[in-house]
Amino acid sequence: MRLLGLVVVLGLIVSVAGCISFSDNAVIISLGNQTYTIPLNQTTNQTSNKTVNQELYNYSYEVQVGEELYIRELNFTIRPDYDISKQKFFFATPQGVYWEPMNITVENITILGESYFAGTSIYISKITIESPRELSIEIREVNSS
């Protein structure tokens, strides 16, 4: 313990005397006509991420059962529905059926879906879309024919 204290005190005395100096990436110790340079470890984090400044477009729609959400650029439809036997909401898409909560990605576009009851007979789904590009989205009535 005394040895550690002695080393710390000696280091402080030498640094106050001007024998120790710091440069950008090294500690320089000058003792008379001898100079020692101790390089400091440097870590450089260089990341190249092309999407850093990319703006995301967020869309949120409420779609009732009996309607569908259509994304024109993808030619992609999402049709919410309710399965009475399982007592669960689901979303029918060209890729298949997804049970609530829906979380899918189509061509770099994230689509989230959750549903709830509004009253006793209205089933509503909230569909949220996050896209790196602007989209044309419309809500359409489903033809029952």
Phi, psi and omega in degrees: 000320179293325179295318178297317178298320179296318179295318179296315180296317179298319178297320178294319180297315181294320181290325178290327181288353178090012181279338181248128176224165183238138171247191184300319185226024181204159171255129182249124179246120180249118178235098181064238179261017175244135179234130178244133177245123180250111180290143176267146177293132178238136174241131177244126178253103177246116178240138175247107181237112185288343184260014182299313183265012184283131179277137176257138177261129180246133179231142177220127182227148171255121184239125179277155171298131187105355175238167175222151175261130183240126176256108188298315184297333180259351190051053190233129179244148174232121183241106178284150178204172182232130178263108183295322183294326179262350183053049180220149172276151174216165182234120178267126179228169175298338179274347181138192181257134179238128178277154180293140355280140181269137176213096182232161176233127179233115178049055178071010181246125180267132181234123179245144179217136174216154186229163178202166177268141172239098186085211183257342185229003181251124178252123183237139175245137173259119181246122181246133183235132176239120188226144175282353179226162180288141183237154172255116185236139176221153176257127183235150173287142178274130177285129181268011181271000000 
